[in-house]
């Protein structure tokens, strides 16, 4: 019985590792799809915010970083306010979130 539990535990750990988000891949997706509005380091592009007449939050801010990964992925895939869904990043939303987490202070 004990060896069965060990095998199941190792199998579960392997599945988690296979599906772990990749911050490096997230950076590539972010640079392609998000950087023009949200800046290279998550600091909003003021010209874009002014043009869209929105108050963009700094993605490094504690309130944004306190959001759950699922909430961040939902915004990427579904959009929010004037932000449209980012189709080119939706398949890699978990990776983009992992990259954004590297900014957490």
Secondary structure, 3 states (H helix, E strand, C coil): CHHHHHHHHHHHHHHHHHCCCCHHHHHHHHHHHCHHHHCCCCCCCHHHHHHHCCCCCCCCCHHHHCCCHHHHHHHHHHCECCECCCHHHHCCHHHHHHHHHCCCC
